[in-house]
Amino acid sequence: MLNEQLCCVCDADNNNQDAMSNLDWVCVPRLYEVRKNHLAGRATLEHPLKQQTVTVVDSNPLSLALEGTDPLSQFARQDEELNDPLSQMVSEFDLKSKRRERDRAEPEDNTLQWSTRRLGILNRFTTSEKLSLSTSFLVASGSLDGGSESIKAQTVVADKTKYRLEQLDHFDDGTMRHMMDLTQPEYIQRFEQLKQELTQSWHNDQRVKALKIAIQCAKMLADTTVLQFYPSQYVLITDILDVFGKLVYDRLRAKASGLPGASAATLEREREAARDTCQNWFYKIASIRELLPRLYLEMSIFKCYEFLTSDREEYEKLLRRLTHQLRGIADPLVSSYARCYLVRMGVAVTSSKTYIRENFGDLFIVYPQIFRFVARFNLHPEIVTASSYLQLYAPAFDYMLLCLVHKCELHTQDMLNECKKLKNNGAILMSILSSFKSEFIATNALEFVDLINASETPGISKSQLLRSLGSSVSSCAPLQEQRVSFLKAAFETINKLTDPNEYINCVETWAVFVSQYFTIHEVNRLLGELNTRMCLGKAYEKHYPQLQSILARIMQNYRSIELLLIQPNFLPYLDLFQKESVRVEVCKTILTYYKQNSEEYTCDAVVTNALMYLGKILNDSVNALSVEDERRQISQLINVFIHKVNFGRDLEQQLGFYVEARGTFSNLDAVYVTLVHAACKLATRNTSKSTGFIKACIAYCFITIPSISAVQQQMDLYLLCGQLALRHLCLGQADACFEAALQLVNELPAATVDFEGKPRSLERYLVTYLCNMLATLIVVPDSPEQGVLYFLRLLLDVIGQHEFKADSTAPSVIYLHALDMLYVQSLEKYPYHIKDVVSNDDLYGHDPKFLVEINNLCVQVVDAILLQLKALGVAHQQRQQAELSLDLFLRIVRYADLEKETVVQLALNLWILANKSQSQLDVKTLPQTLRVVEHLYKQLRDVAPAQAQAIAKLLLRMRNS
């Protein structure tokens, strides 16, 4: 028989079934006092895992001297660092870095920075029309290599005058090249090339060429052929003029600074030379015949006046002179942007606002002329509409007004009074609302409403003005006592708007103001008015984005989202979204804001019903075509409000809510999982001694779990519910859950798909799950209706039927843990219990018949493991076969009675099999296994001499083998 077992294990003989079934297994008692190893504890003030730093102090003075840590060495090192230029540079760099960080920490005032506005202008004012460009400095291909230049850069100072005269002759007007039919991107690209050409010419000492490029660009600012593109054209050209002005200024600055280490007399001569060069630049620019390029070029180098004068009053005179010269520009659009450029250059050198105010005085004089153009465009709207034409002035007006009132409130009321006197003052009023401080507008809020009511400006509708006003008061509201009257006056005007588009755009802006500064009654009234207006002629169908935006702004700014949900006009407002996709997005938005801004818990029935209504819309939108991410997102939103619904001690009402939710959200597995967990948690909150409510919760879970499509989630939840039922002495429910979980094992797929789309095997999950199940089954008492160890037998049957991979070790691991569980079942007292649950140790009282059943099952499990060893041998998996042999060997030594010869022979055969694959194992594995057996012998030597003697004989035979 023993030879047959050895053949069975080592040679995988096919006629070994009788030998295996005749194994004489008997579980030995466990000696707890031997197995328990108590560690001595001690009190400590620090965390045991905290890393400790040990500092070694050497008291030997010789070693200190050698290491350079003695006082004399330290002084010497300090002197070296002080005298070392690199060390000084490092310290200076550190100081500069700290200063830079400190400066960076201080907020910079970028209000008047033009760079923050230019990109917005380029994006706002675009065109699809063809553009033209005239210049003599771009070759047809647009290359910038300069290979076609017939004039080379001169470096001899004596030849500069002659060279520049040659340049003037070469770049005459006869070489102008007209580029027609350019698209907007091509047009922008040509200006970028011009900017590069100007810079390259300057660095090649071709100053005249650079000047002529700047002049030709400035001339283009008189071209208003494509009106709607003019603001962007202005930005592109003034970028080039800014580059030119910076090049001139930097050159003069370099001249005036002189060489490092120069004497005072030399520096004075350098400054005088820079002053002369600066005057020459202004003389050159003053000789330009045309007014517009002459003014723009002088303004572009206006900062260079600091080399001629340091008197701020002189700056003021110069700016006022330029202001007067700008009166010679006839086109109001060109004139407005020229004044904007002057203001932009002026604020960089002086804080005076007088010249800006004077520019506005001139602007108000020519302001009526703008509306002659508006009247003309009303007759020919195919060129440009009146509204679009007036919008062209907005960037210039806005920036000039911003510069006028920046850090100065002197002219705000004055400008408002001037605006009142103007006819067709809508364009100026629009810029005032955009540029003036919100505090000033809030203080004069009612006055602005009156101004808007009185405004009848062609091209500027009242809705545009009201939107600007609403945007301003949203950031700074009027005084508390004025708010109601102000809101009433504003909405009297808004409600008079007959165009649905104008009306909805106004309300979209004012929704922030209403939700921030008023009570829920005004918000509800606003929603009611929207419902009424947008239902007329089904206007809502054309304004879904605005309606969504209004709702989002209200929910974002109002303090209590629960109050919003219970308003009479809130859910009717959702009915405006008839398009299903839009309605789903709106419901997502509401639940997202509820997730972020709601109270921790709610028990209000109206709020709960509103949330259920929103969740049902989302649930019904899920179908077979819905992507997994959409399901996940919707499930998360619904799960959030399920967790937040809490009826306190009314557990029956809470369970009733879960029942209602189960019927409502039937398309979402993740919600069902949440509901099962919530019901389990609810069962644990039951403080009464009655188990009726707990059984109701478990029954709810038992009914809900089969509706979940994922087998893995079903198995987890069944096990959880079974453990919960066992904890609360609901043994029948626990048995039902455990049986249902085991019946699902064979339905578990072999693999699942992870979030990256790759297949992931579920064998590891199954092993972990069944080990958890075995640990639970230890304390589960047998049912008289099902027989001894029914669930373990069922688990073994399921594992025998389950299809594993041919080389899988998963069934072996499960069988080993089943053997562990059976050994625990054989003990007189189990290592752990559940309070008030009568486990099998108390139920059977260590009955011999029960022990016989356990021993028979152990033989069955060992047989199954031996079959796994055979399969691994056939598959040539020697390493796995050897490891499994050692695992079974150790369990036989610990659990079985080694006085039985068949058991000893099986253990010895397993040891021989493991030694045959010694090369496949870690070199420490077999010696450690041997030491474990020896240690077990020492433990049992005094407590159980018979068992110790059997182990000693086994050790002897192991060494002899």
RALIN-V191772 format. One record per backbone hydrogen bond with DSSP energy under -0.5 kcal/mol. NH is the residue of the N-H (numbers start at 1). CO is the residue of the C=O. If there is no record, write none. Layout:
nh=NH co=CO
nh=NH co=CO
//
This chain:
nh=5 co=1
nh=6 co=2
nh=7 co=3
nh=8 co=4
nh=9 co=5
nh=10 co=6
nh=11 co=6
nh=11 co=7
nh=12 co=7
nh=13 co=7
nh=20 co=16
nh=21 co=17
nh=22 co=18
nh=23 co=20
nh=25 co=23
nh=28 co=895
nh=32 co=30
nh=34 co=31
nh=35 co=31
nh=36 co=32
nh=38 co=36
nh=50 co=47
nh=54 co=52
nh=55 co=53
nh=56 co=54
nh=57 co=55
nh=58 co=56
nh=59 co=57
nh=61 co=59
nh=64 co=60
nh=65 co=61
nh=66 co=62
nh=67 co=63
nh=68 co=64
nh=68 co=65
nh=69 co=64
nh=70 co=64
nh=74 co=70
nh=75 co=71
nh=76 co=72
nh=77 co=73
nh=78 co=74
nh=79 co=75
nh=80 co=76
nh=81 co=77
nh=82 co=78
nh=83 co=79
nh=84 co=80
nh=85 co=83
nh=88 co=84
nh=89 co=85
nh=90 co=86
nh=91 co=87
nh=92 co=88
nh=93 co=89
nh=94 co=90
nh=95 co=91
nh=96 co=92
nh=97 co=93
nh=98 co=94
nh=99 co=95
nh=100 co=96
nh=101 co=97
nh=102 co=98
nh=103 co=99
nh=104 co=100
nh=105 co=101
nh=106 co=102
nh=110 co=108
nh=113 co=110
nh=116 co=113
nh=117 co=114
nh=118 co=114
nh=119 co=115
nh=121 co=117
nh=122 co=118
nh=123 co=119
nh=124 co=120
nh=125 co=121
nh=126 co=124
nh=131 co=182
nh=133 co=179
nh=135 co=177
nh=139 co=143
nh=142 co=139
nh=149 co=146
nh=152 co=150
nh=159 co=156
nh=160 co=157
nh=163 co=159
nh=164 co=160
nh=165 co=161
nh=166 co=162
nh=167 co=163
nh=168 co=164
nh=169 co=165
nh=170 co=166
nh=171 co=167
nh=172 co=169
nh=172 co=170
nh=175 co=172
nh=176 co=173
nh=177 co=135
nh=179 co=133
nh=179 co=177
nh=180 co=178
nh=182 co=131
nh=187 co=183
nh=188 co=184
nh=189 co=185
nh=190 co=186
nh=191 co=187
nh=192 co=188
nh=193 co=189
nh=194 co=190
nh=195 co=191
nh=196 co=192
nh=197 co=193
nh=198 co=194
nh=199 co=195
nh=200 co=196
nh=201 co=197
nh=202 co=198
nh=203 co=199
nh=204 co=200
nh=205 co=202
nh=206 co=201
nh=207 co=205
nh=210 co=206
nh=211 co=207
nh=212 co=208
nh=213 co=209
nh=214 co=210
nh=215 co=211
nh=216 co=212
nh=217 co=213
nh=218 co=214
nh=219 co=215
nh=220 co=216
nh=221 co=218
nh=222 co=219
nh=223 co=220
nh=224 co=222
nh=227 co=225
nh=229 co=226
nh=230 co=227
nh=233 co=229
nh=234 co=230
nh=235 co=231
nh=236 co=232
nh=237 co=233
nh=238 co=234
nh=239 co=235
nh=240 co=236
nh=241 co=237
nh=242 co=238
nh=243 co=239
nh=244 co=240
nh=245 co=241
nh=246 co=242
nh=247 co=243
nh=248 co=244
nh=249 co=245
nh=250 co=246
nh=251 co=247
nh=252 co=248
nh=253 co=249
nh=254 co=250
nh=255 co=251
nh=256 co=252
nh=257 co=253
nh=258 co=254
nh=262 co=259
nh=267 co=263
nh=268 co=264
nh=269 co=265
nh=270 co=266
nh=271 co=267
nh=272 co=268
nh=273 co=269
nh=274 co=270
nh=275 co=271
nh=276 co=272
nh=277 co=273
nh=278 co=274
nh=279 co=275
nh=280 co=276
nh=281 co=277
nh=282 co=278
nh=283 co=279
nh=284 co=280
nh=285 co=281
nh=286 co=282
nh=287 co=283
nh=287 co=284
nh=288 co=285
nh=294 co=290
nh=295 co=291
nh=296 co=292
nh=297 co=293
nh=298 co=294
nh=299 co=295
nh=300 co=296
nh=301 co=297
nh=302 co=299
nh=304 co=301
nh=305 co=302
nh=306 co=303
nh=307 co=304
nh=308 co=305
nh=309 co=305
nh=312 co=310
nh=315 co=311
nh=316 co=312
nh=317 co=313
nh=318 co=314
nh=319 co=315
nh=320 co=316
nh=321 co=317
nh=322 co=318
nh=323 co=319
nh=324 co=320
nh=325 co=321
nh=326 co=322
nh=327 co=324
nh=328 co=325
nh=329 co=326
nh=330 co=328
nh=335 co=331
nh=336 co=332
nh=337 co=333
nh=338 co=334
nh=339 co=335
nh=340 co=336
nh=341 co=337
nh=342 co=338
nh=343 co=339
nh=344 co=340
nh=345 co=341
nh=346 co=342
nh=347 co=343
nh=348 co=345
nh=349 co=346
nh=350 co=346
nh=357 co=353
nh=358 co=354
nh=359 co=355
nh=360 co=356
nh=361 co=357
nh=362 co=358
nh=363 co=359
nh=364 co=360
nh=365 co=361
nh=366 co=362
nh=367 co=363
nh=369 co=366
nh=370 co=366
nh=370 co=367
nh=371 co=367
nh=371 co=368
nh=372 co=368
nh=372 co=369
nh=373 co=369
nh=374 co=370
nh=375 co=371
nh=376 co=372
nh=377 co=373
nh=378 co=374
nh=379 co=375
nh=380 co=376
nh=383 co=380
nh=384 co=380
nh=389 co=385
nh=390 co=386
nh=391 co=387
nh=392 co=388
nh=392 co=389
nh=393 co=390
nh=394 co=391
nh=397 co=393
nh=398 co=394
nh=399 co=395
nh=400 co=396
nh=401 co=397
nh=402 co=398
nh=403 co=399
nh=404 co=400
nh=405 co=401
nh=406 co=402
nh=408 co=405
nh=412 co=409
nh=413 co=409
nh=415 co=411
nh=416 co=412
nh=417 co=413
nh=418 co=414
nh=419 co=415
nh=420 co=416
nh=421 co=417
nh=422 co=418
nh=422 co=419
nh=425 co=422
nh=427 co=424
nh=429 co=425
nh=430 co=426
nh=431 co=427
nh=432 co=428
nh=433 co=429
nh=434 co=430
nh=435 co=431
nh=436 co=432
nh=441 co=437
nh=442 co=438
nh=443 co=439
nh=444 co=440
nh=445 co=442
nh=448 co=444
nh=449 co=445
nh=450 co=446
nh=451 co=447
nh=452 co=448
nh=453 co=449
nh=454 co=450
nh=455 co=451
nh=457 co=460
nh=458 co=456
nh=460 co=457
nh=461 co=459
nh=465 co=461
nh=466 co=462
nh=467 co=463
nh=468 co=464
nh=469 co=465
nh=470 co=466
nh=471 co=467
nh=472 co=468
nh=473 co=469
nh=474 co=470
nh=475 co=471
nh=475 co=472
nh=476 co=472
nh=482 co=479
nh=483 co=479
nh=483 co=480
nh=484 co=480
nh=486 co=482
nh=487 co=483
nh=488 co=484
nh=489 co=485
nh=490 co=486
nh=491 co=487
nh=492 co=488
nh=493 co=489
nh=494 co=490
nh=495 co=491
nh=496 co=493
nh=497 co=494
nh=500 co=498
nh=503 co=499
nh=504 co=500
nh=505 co=501
nh=506 co=502
nh=507 co=503
nh=508 co=504
nh=509 co=505
nh=510 co=506
nh=511 co=507
nh=512 co=509
nh=513 co=509
nh=514 co=510
nh=515 co=511
nh=516 co=512
nh=517 co=513
nh=518 co=514
nh=523 co=519
nh=524 co=520
nh=525 co=521
nh=526 co=522
nh=527 co=523
nh=528 co=524
nh=529 co=525
nh=530 co=526
nh=531 co=527
nh=532 co=528
nh=533 co=529
nh=534 co=530
nh=535 co=531
nh=536 co=532
nh=536 co=533
nh=538 co=535
nh=539 co=534
nh=539 co=536
nh=540 co=534
nh=541 co=538
nh=542 co=539
nh=543 co=540
nh=547 co=543
nh=548 co=544
nh=549 co=545
nh=550 co=546
nh=551 co=547
nh=552 co=548
nh=553 co=549
nh=554 co=550
nh=555 co=551
nh=556 co=552
nh=557 co=553
nh=558 co=554
nh=561 co=559
nh=564 co=560
nh=565 co=561
nh=566 co=562
nh=567 co=564
nh=570 co=567
nh=571 co=567
nh=572 co=568
nh=573 co=569
nh=574 co=570
nh=575 co=571
nh=575 co=572
nh=576 co=573
nh=577 co=574
nh=578 co=576
nh=583 co=579
nh=584 co=580
nh=585 co=581
nh=586 co=582
nh=587 co=583
nh=588 co=584
nh=589 co=585
nh=590 co=586
nh=591 co=587
nh=592 co=588
nh=593 co=589
nh=594 co=590
nh=595 co=591
nh=596 co=592
nh=597 co=593
nh=598 co=594
nh=602 co=644
nh=608 co=604
nh=609 co=605
nh=610 co=606
nh=611 co=607
nh=612 co=608
nh=613 co=609
nh=614 co=610
nh=615 co=611
nh=616 co=612
nh=617 co=613
nh=618 co=614
nh=619 co=615
nh=620 co=616
nh=621 co=617
nh=622 co=618
nh=622 co=619
nh=626 co=623
nh=631 co=627
nh=632 co=628
nh=633 co=629
nh=634 co=630
nh=635 co=631
nh=636 co=632
nh=637 co=633
nh=638 co=634
nh=639 co=635
nh=640 co=636
nh=641 co=637
nh=642 co=638
nh=643 co=639
nh=644 co=640
nh=645 co=641
nh=646 co=602
nh=646 co=644
nh=650 co=647
nh=651 co=649
nh=654 co=650
nh=655 co=651
nh=656 co=652
nh=657 co=653
nh=658 co=654
nh=659 co=655
nh=660 co=656
nh=661 co=657
nh=662 co=658
nh=663 co=659
nh=664 co=660
nh=665 co=661
nh=666 co=664
nh=668 co=665
nh=669 co=667
nh=672 co=668
nh=673 co=669
nh=674 co=670
nh=675 co=671
nh=676 co=672
nh=677 co=673
nh=678 co=674
nh=679 co=675
nh=680 co=676
nh=681 co=677
nh=682 co=678
nh=683 co=679
nh=684 co=680
nh=685 co=681
nh=685 co=682
nh=686 co=683
nh=687 co=685
nh=695 co=691
nh=696 co=692
nh=697 co=693
nh=698 co=694
nh=699 co=695
nh=700 co=696
nh=701 co=697
nh=702 co=698
nh=703 co=699
nh=704 co=700
nh=705 co=701
nh=706 co=702
nh=707 co=704
nh=708 co=705
nh=711 co=709
nh=714 co=710
nh=715 co=711
nh=716 co=712
nh=717 co=713
nh=718 co=714
nh=719 co=715
nh=720 co=716
nh=721 co=717
nh=722 co=718
nh=723 co=719
nh=724 co=720
nh=725 co=721
nh=726 co=722
nh=727 co=723
nh=728 co=724
nh=729 co=726
nh=730 co=725
nh=731 co=729
nh=734 co=730
nh=735 co=731
nh=736 co=732
nh=737 co=733
nh=738 co=734
nh=739 co=735
nh=740 co=736
nh=741 co=737
nh=742 co=738
nh=743 co=739
nh=744 co=740
nh=744 co=741
nh=745 co=742
nh=747 co=744
nh=748 co=744
nh=748 co=745
nh=752 co=760
nh=754 co=758
nh=757 co=754
nh=760 co=752
nh=762 co=750
nh=766 co=762
nh=767 co=763
nh=768 co=764
nh=769 co=765
nh=770 co=766
nh=771 co=767
nh=772 co=768
nh=773 co=769
nh=774 co=770
nh=775 co=771
nh=776 co=772
nh=777 co=773
nh=778 co=774
nh=779 co=776
nh=780 co=777
nh=781 co=779
nh=786 co=783
nh=787 co=783
nh=790 co=787
nh=793 co=789
nh=794 co=790
nh=795 co=791
nh=796 co=792
nh=797 co=793
nh=798 co=794
nh=799 co=795
nh=800 co=796
nh=801 co=797
nh=802 co=798
nh=804 co=802
nh=808 co=805
nh=813 co=809
nh=814 co=810
nh=815 co=811
nh=816 co=812
nh=817 co=813
nh=818 co=814
nh=819 co=815
nh=820 co=816
nh=821 co=817
nh=822 co=818
nh=823 co=819
nh=824 co=820
nh=825 co=821
nh=826 co=822
nh=826 co=823
nh=827 co=824
nh=837 co=834
nh=838 co=836
nh=839 co=837
nh=842 co=839
nh=843 co=839
nh=844 co=840
nh=845 co=841
nh=851 co=847
nh=852 co=848
nh=853 co=849
nh=854 co=850
nh=855 co=851
nh=856 co=852
nh=857 co=853
nh=858 co=854
nh=859 co=855
nh=860 co=856
nh=861 co=857
nh=862 co=858
nh=863 co=859
nh=864 co=860
nh=865 co=861
nh=866 co=862
nh=867 co=863
nh=868 co=864
nh=869 co=865
nh=870 co=866
nh=871 co=867
nh=872 co=868
nh=873 co=869
nh=874 co=870
nh=875 co=871
nh=876 co=873
nh=877 co=872
nh=878 co=876
nh=881 co=877
nh=882 co=878
nh=883 co=879
nh=884 co=880
nh=885 co=881
nh=886 co=882
nh=887 co=883
nh=888 co=884
nh=889 co=885
nh=890 co=886
nh=891 co=887
nh=892 co=888
nh=893 co=889
nh=894 co=890
nh=895 co=891
nh=896 co=892
nh=897 co=26
nh=898 co=896
nh=900 co=897
nh=901 co=899
nh=904 co=900
nh=905 co=901
nh=906 co=902
nh=907 co=903
nh=908 co=904
nh=909 co=905
nh=910 co=906
nh=911 co=907
nh=912 co=908
nh=913 co=909
nh=914 co=910
nh=915 co=911
nh=916 co=912
nh=917 co=913
nh=917 co=914
nh=918 co=915
nh=920 co=917
nh=921 co=917
nh=921 co=918
nh=925 co=922
nh=926 co=922
nh=928 co=924
nh=929 co=925
nh=930 co=926
nh=931 co=927
nh=932 co=928
nh=933 co=929
nh=934 co=930
nh=935 co=931
nh=936 co=932
nh=937 co=933
nh=938 co=934
nh=939 co=935
nh=940 co=936
nh=941 co=937
nh=944 co=940
nh=948 co=944
nh=949 co=945
nh=950 co=946
nh=951 co=947
nh=952 co=948
nh=953 co=949
nh=954 co=950
nh=955 co=951
nh=956 co=952
nh=957 co=953
nh=958 co=954
nh=959 co=955
nh=960 co=956
nh=961 co=957
//
